[in-house]
Structure formats: structure tokens, C-alpha cells
């Protein structure tokens, strides 16, 4: 794996772990009521999407191991460019259910090297 690709995957892993820390012990009502928490989660989702976008450029073969990559990048674009139409309940679902699975995939890919 190229150094650049490894760094992008490390960025994704760190952002996933941060979201897990931010949301630990919280429920969706607490998430919806806490502007700072929502902003923090959105920022980490932006980083994950941008890191995956850069991974595509750095190492298309490694990027190809993540079938949801385009969706992740699309979510990043929606948060940034469609900020006024972001559905907080969808982001909560992503944070609680999708990111843990993504982190597992990323860690597996990193450990294969």
C-alpha cells in the first residue's frame, strides 16, 4: 500500500473513532438537541469523505476495496454543499450503525499491510 493511501485510511480510522467517542452514551434525542455534538460529527464525516476522495487518487486499487466509498464521498458533499438540507437523523444513523462497520473494514485493510 502506498504511503499516501495508508495515511488516508489512518485519517478515516481516527475520524471514525472520534465520532464513536463523541456519541458514546448518547441517544438520538441528545444528538438532535446538541448543536456542538452535531457539528463535531458533521466535521468528522466531512474528513472521512475527503480522505476517501483522496484515497481514490492515491491508490485506486485500495479504494476499490471499499464499495461504499462513493456514498461516503457523496455524504461529505451533501454536508458541505447542501448544509441546509442535511437530515440529522440520517447522520445519527450513519454515526451509530455505519461508521463502526466502516472502521472495521479500514482497520482490516491497514492490518493487511
C-alpha positions, 0 to 999 in steps of 0.5 A: 500500500502506498504511503499516501493511501495508508495515511488516508485510511489512518485519517478515516480510522481516527475520524471514525473513532472520534465520532464513536467517542463523541456519541458514546452514551448518547441517544438520538434525542441528545444528538438532535438537541446538541448543536456542538455534538452535531457539528463535531460529527458533521466535521468528522464525516466531512474528513472521512469523505475527503480522505476517501476522495483522496484515497481514490487518487492515491491508490485506486486499487485500495479504494476499490476495496471499499464499495461504499466509498462513493456514498461516503464521498457523496455524504461529505458533499451533501454536508458541505454543499447542501448544509441546509438540507442535511437530515440529522437523523440520517447522520445519527444513523450513519454515526451509530450503525455505519461508521463502526462497520466502516472502521472495521473494514479500514482497520482490516485493510491497514492490518493487511499491510 
